Amino acid sequence: MAALRSTVRALLDLADVGSGRARTTVVLTERGPRVVSCQLGAGEPVFTRESVPGRD
């Protein structure tokens, strides 16, 4: 679970988000966790990935 937490924290750090609401969808693949989408607050998604190799 540390890999999941690290992946999400890295994404939020890149977006300069230190607090507040965020919804992040992460899938586990053979190559490790991959972010599928991220939505900050109640707004539109700021990141959406169409497909994830090893998952689709």
Predicted model as a PDB file, atoms N, CA, C, CB and O in Angstrom, pLDDT in the B-factor column:
MODEL        1                                                                  
ATOM      1  N   MET A   1       0.800  -1.194   0.000  1.00 79.00           N  
ATOM      2  CA  MET A   1       0.000   0.000   0.000  1.00 79.00           C  
ATOM      3  C   MET A   1       0.848   1.265   0.000  1.00 79.00           C  
ATOM      4  CB  MET A   1      -0.913  -0.006   1.180  1.00 79.00           C  
ATOM      5  O   MET A   1       0.356   2.338  -0.350  1.00 79.00           O  
ATOM      6  N   ALA A   2       2.112   1.152   0.387  1.00 89.00           N  
ATOM      7  CA  ALA A   2       2.991   2.312   0.382  1.00 89.00           C  
ATOM      8  C   ALA A   2       3.202   2.826  -1.038  1.00 89.00           C  
ATOM      9  CB  ALA A   2       4.335   1.967   1.025  1.00 89.00           C  
ATOM     10  O   ALA A   2       3.342   4.031  -1.247  1.00 89.00           O  
ATOM     11  N   ALA A   3       3.225   1.920  -2.013  1.00 89.00           N  
ATOM     12  CA  ALA A   3       3.399   2.333  -3.410  1.00 89.00           C  
ATOM     13  C   ALA A   3       2.194   3.141  -3.890  1.00 89.00           C  
ATOM     14  CB  ALA A   3       3.607   1.100  -4.316  1.00 89.00           C  
ATOM     15  O   ALA A   3       2.353   4.117  -4.622  1.00 89.00           O  
ATOM     16  N   LEU A   4       0.991   2.738  -3.481  1.00 86.00           N  
ATOM     17  CA  LEU A   4      -0.215   3.499  -3.837  1.00 86.00           C  
ATOM     18  C   LEU A   4      -0.161   4.894  -3.235  1.00 86.00           C  
ATOM     19  CB  LEU A   4      -1.486   2.764  -3.360  1.00 86.00           C  
ATOM     20  O   LEU A   4      -0.393   5.886  -3.925  1.00 86.00           O  
ATOM     21  N   ARG A   5       0.140   4.965  -1.968  1.00 89.00           N  
ATOM     22  CA  ARG A   5       0.211   6.246  -1.268  1.00 89.00           C  
ATOM     23  C   ARG A   5       1.260   7.147  -1.903  1.00 89.00           C  
ATOM     24  CB  ARG A   5       0.526   6.032   0.218  1.00 89.00           C  
ATOM     25  O   ARG A   5       1.021   8.340  -2.089  1.00 89.00           O  
ATOM     26  N   SER A   6       2.408   6.593  -2.233  1.00 91.00           N  
ATOM     27  CA  SER A   6       3.485   7.357  -2.846  1.00 91.00           C  
ATOM     28  C   SER A   6       3.086   7.895  -4.217  1.00 91.00           C  
ATOM     29  CB  SER A   6       4.731   6.498  -2.968  1.00 91.00           C  
ATOM     30  O   SER A   6       3.409   9.034  -4.554  1.00 91.00           O  
ATOM     31  N   THR A   7       2.392   7.092  -5.000  1.00 88.00           N  
ATOM     32  CA  THR A   7       1.938   7.507  -6.329  1.00 88.00           C  
ATOM     33  C   THR A   7       0.961   8.662  -6.238  1.00 88.00           C  
ATOM     34  CB  THR A   7       1.292   6.337  -7.064  1.00 88.00           C  
ATOM     35  O   THR A   7       1.092   9.646  -6.966  1.00 88.00           O  
ATOM     36  N   VAL A   8      -0.019   8.552  -5.349  1.00 87.00           N  
ATOM     37  CA  VAL A   8      -1.019   9.604  -5.189  1.00 87.00           C  
ATOM     38  C   VAL A   8      -0.374  10.868  -4.632  1.00 87.00           C  
ATOM     39  CB  VAL A   8      -2.159   9.133  -4.266  1.00 87.00           C  
ATOM     40  O   VAL A   8      -0.664  11.968  -5.101  1.00 87.00           O  
ATOM     41  N   ARG A   9       0.491  10.722  -3.644  1.00 89.00           N  
ATOM     42  CA  ARG A   9       1.148  11.899  -3.055  1.00 89.00           C  
ATOM     43  C   ARG A   9       2.003  12.627  -4.101  1.00 89.00           C  
ATOM     44  CB  ARG A   9       2.026  11.480  -1.847  1.00 89.00           C  
ATOM     45  O   ARG A   9       2.041  13.858  -4.122  1.00 89.00           O  
ATOM     46  N   ALA A  10       2.687  11.870  -4.967  1.00 89.00           N  
ATOM     47  CA  ALA A  10       3.502  12.482  -6.013  1.00 89.00           C  
ATOM     48  C   ALA A  10       2.631  13.286  -6.977  1.00 89.00           C  
ATOM     49  CB  ALA A  10       4.288  11.406  -6.777  1.00 89.00           C  
ATOM     50  O   ALA A  10       3.014  14.381  -7.388  1.00 89.00           O  
ATOM     51  N   LEU A  11       1.470  12.754  -7.340  1.00 85.00           N  
ATOM     52  CA  LEU A  11       0.553  13.467  -8.227  1.00 85.00           C  
ATOM     53  C   LEU A  11       0.058  14.748  -7.559  1.00 85.00           C  
ATOM     54  CB  LEU A  11      -0.641  12.567  -8.611  1.00 85.00           C  
ATOM     55  O   LEU A  11       0.046  15.808  -8.185  1.00 85.00           O  
ATOM     56  N   LEU A  12      -0.347  14.656  -6.299  1.00 85.00           N  
ATOM     57  CA  LEU A  12      -0.853  15.831  -5.595  1.00 85.00           C  
ATOM     58  C   LEU A  12       0.251  16.865  -5.373  1.00 85.00           C  
ATOM     59  CB  LEU A  12      -1.467  15.422  -4.255  1.00 85.00           C  
ATOM     60  O   LEU A  12      -0.019  18.066  -5.399  1.00 85.00           O  
ATOM     61  N   ASP A  13       1.474  16.422  -5.156  1.00 88.00           N  
ATOM     62  CA  ASP A  13       2.599  17.348  -5.043  1.00 88.00           C  
ATOM     63  C   ASP A  13       2.819  18.095  -6.359  1.00 88.00           C  
ATOM     64  CB  ASP A  13       3.878  16.593  -4.638  1.00 88.00           C  
ATOM     65  O   ASP A  13       3.068  19.300  -6.357  1.00 88.00           O  
ATOM     66  N   LEU A  14       2.727  17.380  -7.481  1.00 85.00           N  
ATOM     67  CA  LEU A  14       2.876  18.024  -8.789  1.00 85.00           C  
ATOM     68  C   LEU A  14       1.793  19.070  -9.023  1.00 85.00           C  
ATOM     69  CB  LEU A  14       2.835  16.977  -9.903  1.00 85.00           C  
ATOM     70  O   LEU A  14       2.043  20.108  -9.636  1.00 85.00           O  
ATOM     71  N   ALA A  15       0.588  18.790  -8.530  1.00 81.00           N  
ATOM     72  CA  ALA A  15      -0.531  19.726  -8.681  1.00 81.00           C  
ATOM     73  C   ALA A  15      -0.511  20.803  -7.600  1.00 81.00           C  
ATOM     74  CB  ALA A  15      -1.862  18.971  -8.638  1.00 81.00           C  
ATOM     75  O   ALA A  15      -1.388  21.666  -7.571  1.00 81.00           O  
ATOM     76  N   ASP A  16       0.483  20.761  -6.711  1.00 83.00           N  
ATOM     77  CA  ASP A  16       0.627  21.715  -5.607  1.00 83.00           C  
ATOM     78  C   ASP A  16      -0.608  21.718  -4.695  1.00 83.00           C  
ATOM     79  CB  ASP A  16       0.872  23.127  -6.160  1.00 83.00           C  
ATOM     80  O   ASP A  16      -1.104  22.772  -4.296  1.00 83.00           O  
ATOM     81  N   VAL A  17      -1.085  20.516  -4.380  1.00 82.00           N  
ATOM     82  CA  VAL A  17      -2.238  20.353  -3.498  1.00 82.00           C  
ATOM     83  C   VAL A  17      -1.727  19.849  -2.151  1.00 82.00           C  
ATOM     84  CB  VAL A  17      -3.300  19.364  -4.113  1.00 82.00           C  
ATOM     85  O   VAL A  17      -1.176  18.753  -2.055  1.00 82.00           O  
ATOM     86  N   GLY A  18      -1.917  20.657  -1.122  1.00 81.00           N  
ATOM     87  CA  GLY A  18      -1.485  20.270   0.216  1.00 81.00           C  
ATOM     88  C   GLY A  18      -2.648  19.887   1.106  1.00 81.00           C  
ATOM     89  O   GLY A  18      -2.481  19.148   2.076  1.00 81.00           O  
ATOM     90  N   SER A  19      -3.833  20.393   0.774  1.00 82.00           N  
ATOM     91  CA  SER A  19      -5.022  20.057   1.551  1.00 82.00           C  
ATOM     92  C   SER A  19      -6.247  20.284   0.678  1.00 82.00           C  
ATOM     93  CB  SER A  19      -5.103  20.903   2.860  1.00 82.00           C  
ATOM     94  O   SER A  19      -6.165  20.893  -0.389  1.00 82.00           O  
ATOM     95  N   GLY A  20      -7.367  19.789   1.145  1.00 82.00           N  
ATOM     96  CA  GLY A  20      -8.614  19.913   0.395  1.00 82.00           C  
ATOM     97  C   GLY A  20      -9.040  18.586  -0.188  1.00 82.00           C  
ATOM     98  O   GLY A  20      -8.375  17.563  -0.023  1.00 82.00           O  
ATOM     99  N   ARG A  21     -10.166  18.631  -0.872  1.00 85.00           N  
ATOM    100  CA  ARG A  21     -10.728  17.408  -1.444  1.00 85.00           C  
ATOM    101  C   ARG A  21     -10.048  17.049  -2.754  1.00 85.00           C  
ATOM    102  CB  ARG A  21     -12.230  17.563  -1.662  1.00 85.00           C  
ATOM    103  O   ARG A  21      -9.751  17.913  -3.580  1.00 85.00           O  
ATOM    104  N   ALA A  22      -9.812  15.766  -2.923  1.00 84.00           N  
ATOM    105  CA  ALA A  22      -9.268  15.246  -4.175  1.00 84.00           C  
ATOM    106  C   ALA A  22      -9.739  13.809  -4.318  1.00 84.00           C  
ATOM    107  CB  ALA A  22      -7.700  15.339  -4.211  1.00 84.00           C  
ATOM    108  O   ALA A  22      -9.718  13.043  -3.355  1.00 84.00           O  
ATOM    109  N   ARG A  23     -10.155  13.452  -5.501  1.00 86.00           N  
ATOM    110  CA  ARG A  23     -10.549  12.069  -5.796  1.00 86.00           C  
ATOM    111  C   ARG A  23      -9.582  11.555  -6.857  1.00 86.00           C  
ATOM    112  CB  ARG A  23     -12.062  11.972  -6.288  1.00 86.00           C  
ATOM    113  O   ARG A  23      -9.506  12.094  -7.961  1.00 86.00           O  
ATOM    114  N   THR A  24      -8.861  10.524  -6.510  1.00 86.00           N  
ATOM    115  CA  THR A  24      -7.857   9.955  -7.408  1.00 86.00           C  
ATOM    116  C   THR A  24      -8.159   8.477  -7.596  1.00 86.00           C  
ATOM    117  CB  THR A  24      -6.414  10.162  -6.851  1.00 86.00           C  
ATOM    118  O   THR A  24      -8.338   7.739  -6.628  1.00 86.00           O  
ATOM    119  N   THR A  25      -8.213   8.055  -8.850  1.00 87.00           N  
ATOM    120  CA  THR A  25      -8.429   6.644  -9.167  1.00 87.00           C  
ATOM    121  C   THR A  25      -7.100   6.054  -9.605  1.00 87.00           C  
ATOM    122  CB  THR A  25      -9.523   6.462 -10.276  1.00 87.00           C  
ATOM    123  O   THR A  25      -6.479   6.528 -10.557  1.00 87.00           O  
ATOM    124  N   VAL A  26      -6.671   5.016  -8.901  1.00 89.00           N  
ATOM    125  CA  VAL A  26      -5.394   4.365  -9.178  1.00 89.00           C  
ATOM    126  C   VAL A  26      -5.653   2.875  -9.365  1.00 89.00           C  
ATOM    127  CB  VAL A  26      -4.360   4.620  -8.028  1.00 89.00           C  
ATOM    128  O   VAL A  26      -6.418   2.274  -8.611  1.00 89.00           O  
ATOM    129  N   VAL A  27      -5.019   2.284 -10.364  1.00 88.00           N  
ATOM    130  CA  VAL A  27      -5.128   0.839 -10.570  1.00 88.00           C  
ATOM    131  C   VAL A  27      -3.751   0.212 -10.382  1.00 88.00           C  
ATOM    132  CB  VAL A  27      -5.701   0.511 -11.988  1.00 88.00           C  
ATOM    133  O   VAL A  27      -2.723   0.843 -10.628  1.00 88.00           O  
ATOM    134  N   LEU A  28      -3.756  -1.023  -9.949  1.00 89.00           N  
ATOM    135  CA  LEU A  28      -2.505  -1.764  -9.807  1.00 89.00           C  
ATOM    136  C   LEU A  28      -2.269  -2.571 -11.069  1.00 89.00           C  
ATOM    137  CB  LEU A  28      -2.534  -2.688  -8.557  1.00 89.00           C  
ATOM    138  O   LEU A  28      -3.128  -3.345 -11.491  1.00 89.00           O  
ATOM    139  N   THR A  29      -1.100  -2.389 -11.672  1.00 88.00           N  
ATOM    140  CA  THR A  29      -0.725  -3.149 -12.858  1.00 88.00           C  
ATOM    141  C   THR A  29       0.522  -3.968 -12.527  1.00 88.00           C  
ATOM    142  CB  THR A  29      -0.474  -2.203 -14.083  1.00 88.00           C  
ATOM    143  O   THR A  29       1.069  -3.863 -11.429  1.00 88.00           O  
ATOM    144  N   GLU A  30       0.957  -4.767 -13.468  1.00 88.00           N  
ATOM    145  CA  GLU A  30       2.182  -5.543 -13.273  1.00 88.00           C  
ATOM    146  C   GLU A  30       3.383  -4.628 -13.070  1.00 88.00           C  
ATOM    147  CB  GLU A  30       2.424  -6.470 -14.467  1.00 88.00           C  
ATOM    148  O   GLU A  30       4.361  -5.016 -12.430  1.00 88.00           O  
ATOM    149  N   ARG A  31       3.314  -3.408 -13.616  1.00 88.00           N  
ATOM    150  CA  ARG A  31       4.414  -2.446 -13.508  1.00 88.00           C  
ATOM    151  C   ARG A  31       4.249  -1.515 -12.313  1.00 88.00           C  
ATOM    152  CB  ARG A  31       4.516  -1.627 -14.781  1.00 88.00           C  
ATOM    153  O   ARG A  31       5.035  -0.583 -12.143  1.00 88.00           O  
ATOM    154  N   GLY A  32       3.242  -1.756 -11.489  1.00 89.00           N  
ATOM    155  CA  GLY A  32       3.018  -0.930 -10.308  1.00 89.00           C  
ATOM    156  C   GLY A  32       1.761  -0.091 -10.442  1.00 89.00           C  
ATOM    157  O   GLY A  32       1.023  -0.238 -11.416  1.00 89.00           O  
ATOM    158  N   PRO A  33       1.504   0.790  -9.478  1.00 91.00           N  
ATOM    159  CA  PRO A  33       0.299   1.616  -9.495  1.00 91.00           C  
ATOM    160  C   PRO A  33       0.334   2.639 -10.636  1.00 91.00           C  
ATOM    161  CB  PRO A  33       0.135   2.335  -8.151  1.00 91.00           C  
ATOM    162  O   PRO A  33       1.381   3.213 -10.938  1.00 91.00           O  
ATOM    163  N   ARG A  34      -0.827   2.856 -11.264  1.00 88.00           N  
ATOM    164  CA  ARG A  34      -0.958   3.845 -12.333  1.00 88.00           C  
ATOM    165  C   ARG A  34      -2.192   4.693 -12.053  1.00 88.00           C  
ATOM    166  CB  ARG A  34      -1.055   3.159 -13.737  1.00 88.00           C  
ATOM    167  O   ARG A  34      -3.264   4.168 -11.752  1.00 88.00           O  
ATOM    168  N   VAL A  35      -2.028   6.009 -12.155  1.00 87.00           N  
ATOM    169  CA  VAL A  35      -3.152   6.926 -11.962  1.00 87.00           C  
ATOM    170  C   VAL A  35      -4.021   6.898 -13.207  1.00 87.00           C  
ATOM    171  CB  VAL A  35      -2.658   8.374 -11.663  1.00 87.00           C  
ATOM    172  O   VAL A  35      -3.526   7.049 -14.324  1.00 87.00           O  
ATOM    173  N   VAL A  36      -5.328   6.703 -13.008  1.00 86.00           N  
ATOM    174  CA  VAL A  36      -6.278   6.686 -14.110  1.00 86.00           C  
ATOM    175  C   VAL A  36      -6.959   8.042 -14.231  1.00 86.00           C  
ATOM    176  CB  VAL A  36      -7.321   5.572 -13.912  1.00 86.00           C  
ATOM    177  O   VAL A  36      -7.157   8.540 -15.339  1.00 86.00           O  
ATOM    178  N   SER A  37      -7.321   8.646 -13.095  1.00 84.00           N  
ATOM    179  CA  SER A  37      -7.960   9.964 -13.128  1.00 84.00           C  
ATOM    180  C   SER A  37      -7.750  10.670 -11.803  1.00 84.00           C  
ATOM    181  CB  SER A  37      -9.467   9.842 -13.440  1.00 84.00           C  
ATOM    182  O   SER A  37      -7.449  10.053 -10.781  1.00 84.00           O  
ATOM    183  N   CYS A  38      -7.922  12.005 -11.852  1.00 83.00           N  
ATOM    184  CA  CYS A  38      -7.813  12.814 -10.651  1.00 83.00           C  
ATOM    185  C   CYS A  38      -8.762  13.996 -10.776  1.00 83.00           C  
ATOM    186  CB  CYS A  38      -6.353  13.290 -10.425  1.00 83.00           C  
ATOM    187  O   CYS A  38      -8.798  14.670 -11.805  1.00 83.00           O  
ATOM    188  N   GLN A  39      -9.522  14.240  -9.727  1.00 83.00           N  
ATOM    189  CA  GLN A  39     -10.456  15.357  -9.678  1.00 83.00           C  
ATOM    190  C   GLN A  39     -10.197  16.129  -8.385  1.00 83.00           C  
ATOM    191  CB  GLN A  39     -11.945  14.863  -9.760  1.00 83.00           C  
ATOM    192  O   GLN A  39     -10.207  15.550  -7.299  1.00 83.00           O  
ATOM    193  N   LEU A  40      -9.967  17.429  -8.506  1.00 81.00           N  
ATOM    194  CA  LEU A  40      -9.714  18.264  -7.339  1.00 81.00           C  
ATOM    195  C   LEU A  40     -10.974  19.012  -6.965  1.00 81.00           C  
ATOM    196  CB  LEU A  40      -8.564  19.246  -7.603  1.00 81.00           C  
ATOM    197  O   LEU A  40     -11.611  19.626  -7.820  1.00 81.00           O  
ATOM    198  N   GLY A  41     -11.342  18.968  -5.688  1.00 79.00           N  
ATOM    199  CA  GLY A  41     -12.558  19.639  -5.227  1.00 79.00           C  
ATOM    200  C   GLY A  41     -13.774  19.047  -5.903  1.00 79.00           C  
ATOM    201  O   GLY A  41     -13.857  17.835  -6.102  1.00 79.00           O  
ATOM    202  N   ALA A  42     -14.723  19.909  -6.258  1.00 74.00           N  
ATOM    203  CA  ALA A  42     -15.950  19.458  -6.932  1.00 74.00           C  
ATOM    204  C   ALA A  42     -15.906  19.775  -8.420  1.00 74.00           C  
ATOM    205  CB  ALA A  42     -17.186  20.112  -6.296  1.00 74.00           C  
ATOM    206  O   ALA A  42     -16.927  19.691  -9.102  1.00 74.00           O  
ATOM    207  N   GLY A  43     -14.730  20.137  -8.928  1.00 71.00           N  
ATOM    208  CA  GLY A  43     -14.594  20.542 -10.324  1.00 71.00           C  
ATOM    209  C   GLY A  43     -14.467  19.376 -11.281  1.00 71.00           C  
ATOM    210  O   GLY A  43     -14.639  18.212 -10.918  1.00 71.00           O  
ATOM    211  N   GLU A  44     -14.164  19.728 -12.505  1.00 62.00           N  
ATOM    212  CA  GLU A  44     -13.952  18.731 -13.552  1.00 62.00           C  
ATOM    213  C   GLU A  44     -12.651  17.972 -13.292  1.00 62.00           C  
ATOM    214  CB  GLU A  44     -13.921  19.401 -14.949  1.00 62.00           C  
ATOM    215  O   GLU A  44     -11.757  18.485 -12.619  1.00 62.00           O  
ATOM    216  N   PRO A  45     -12.544  16.763 -13.818  1.00 65.00           N  
ATOM    217  CA  PRO A  45     -11.285  16.024 -13.661  1.00 65.00           C  
ATOM    218  C   PRO A  45     -10.116  16.815 -14.251  1.00 65.00           C  
ATOM    219  CB  PRO A  45     -11.383  14.636 -14.337  1.00 65.00           C  
ATOM    220  O   PRO A  45     -10.239  17.399 -15.328  1.00 65.00           O  
ATOM    221  N   VAL A  46      -9.001  16.831 -13.555  1.00 68.00           N  
ATOM    222  CA  VAL A  46      -7.821  17.518 -14.051  1.00 68.00           C  
ATOM    223  C   VAL A  46      -6.922  16.563 -14.828  1.00 68.00           C  
ATOM    224  CB  VAL A  46      -7.050  18.149 -12.897  1.00 68.00           C  
ATOM    225  O   VAL A  46      -6.008  16.988 -15.534  1.00 68.00           O  
ATOM    226  N   PHE A  47      -7.193  15.284 -14.688  1.00 63.00           N  
ATOM    227  CA  PHE A  47      -6.404  14.279 -15.388  1.00 63.00           C  
ATOM    228  C   PHE A  47      -7.282  13.063 -15.609  1.00 63.00           C  
ATOM    229  CB  PHE A  47      -5.114  13.904 -14.592  1.00 63.00           C  
ATOM    230  O   PHE A  47      -7.907  12.563 -14.674  1.00 63.00           O  
ATOM    231  N   THR A  48      -7.332  12.582 -16.852  1.00 65.00           N  
ATOM    232  CA  THR A  48      -8.054  11.346 -17.157  1.00 65.00           C  
ATOM    233  C   THR A  48      -7.257  10.594 -18.212  1.00 65.00           C  
ATOM    234  CB  THR A  48      -9.522  11.635 -17.651  1.00 65.00           C  
ATOM    235  O   THR A  48      -6.893  11.144 -19.252  1.00 65.00           O  
ATOM    236  N   ARG A  49      -7.001   9.353 -17.927  1.00 67.00           N  
ATOM    237  CA  ARG A  49      -6.247   8.507 -18.852  1.00 67.00           C  
ATOM    238  C   ARG A  49      -7.227   7.571 -19.550  1.00 67.00           C  
ATOM    239  CB  ARG A  49      -5.129   7.698 -18.106  1.00 67.00           C  
ATOM    240  O   ARG A  49      -8.083   6.966 -18.905  1.00 67.00           O  
ATOM    241  N   GLU A  50      -7.099   7.456 -20.857  1.00 60.00           N  
ATOM    242  CA  GLU A  50      -8.021   6.629 -21.638  1.00 60.00           C  
ATOM    243  C   GLU A  50      -7.858   5.142 -21.351  1.00 60.00           C  
ATOM    244  CB  GLU A  50      -7.817   6.884 -23.113  1.00 60.00           C  
ATOM    245  O   GLU A  50      -8.847   4.438 -21.147  1.00 60.00           O  
ATOM    246  N   SER A  51      -6.618   4.660 -21.334  1.00 57.00           N  
ATOM    247  CA  SER A  51      -6.396   3.242 -21.106  1.00 57.00           C  
ATOM    248  C   SER A  51      -5.148   3.050 -20.263  1.00 57.00           C  
ATOM    249  CB  SER A  51      -6.273   2.482 -22.439  1.00 57.00           C  
ATOM    250  O   SER A  51      -4.262   3.904 -20.230  1.00 57.00           O  
ATOM    251  N   VAL A  52      -5.096   1.930 -19.592  1.00 51.00           N  
ATOM    252  CA  VAL A  52      -3.940   1.596 -18.767  1.00 51.00           C  
ATOM    253  C   VAL A  52      -3.412   0.247 -19.232  1.00 51.00           C  
ATOM    254  CB  VAL A  52      -4.309   1.568 -17.240  1.00 51.00           C  
ATOM    255  O   VAL A  52      -4.096  -0.768 -19.101  1.00 51.00           O  
ATOM    256  N   PRO A  53      -2.187   0.229 -19.781  1.00 57.00           N  
ATOM    257  CA  PRO A  53      -1.624  -1.050 -20.228  1.00 57.00           C  
ATOM    258  C   PRO A  53      -1.590  -2.060 -19.089  1.00 57.00           C  
ATOM    259  CB  PRO A  53      -0.211  -0.847 -20.793  1.00 57.00           C  
ATOM    260  O   PRO A  53      -1.227  -1.734 -17.959  1.00 57.00           O  
ATOM    261  N   GLY A  54      -1.968  -3.274 -19.404  1.00 54.00           N  
ATOM    262  CA  GLY A  54      -1.991  -4.326 -18.399  1.00 54.00           C  
ATOM    263  C   GLY A  54      -3.272  -4.366 -17.597  1.00 54.00           C  
ATOM    264  O   GLY A  54      -3.469  -5.270 -16.785  1.00 54.00           O  
ATOM    265  N   ARG A  55      -4.142  -3.400 -17.814  1.00 49.00           N  
ATOM    266  CA  ARG A  55      -5.410  -3.350 -17.078  1.00 49.00           C  
ATOM    267  C   ARG A  55      -6.604  -3.485 -18.012  1.00 49.00           C  
ATOM    268  CB  ARG A  55      -5.516  -2.046 -16.288  1.00 49.00           C  
ATOM    269  O   ARG A  55      -7.608  -4.093 -17.642  1.00 49.00           O  
ATOM    270  N   ASP A  56      -6.512  -2.919 -19.237  1.00 47.00           N  
ATOM    271  CA  ASP A  56      -7.635  -2.924 -20.171  1.00 47.00           C  
ATOM    272  C   ASP A  56      -7.747  -4.220 -20.931  1.00 47.00           C  
ATOM    273  CB  ASP A  56      -7.510  -1.790 -21.138  1.00 47.00           C  
ATOM    274  O   ASP A  56      -8.647  -4.376 -21.756  1.00 47.00           O  
TER     275      ASP A  56                                                      
ENDMDL                                                                          
END                                                                             
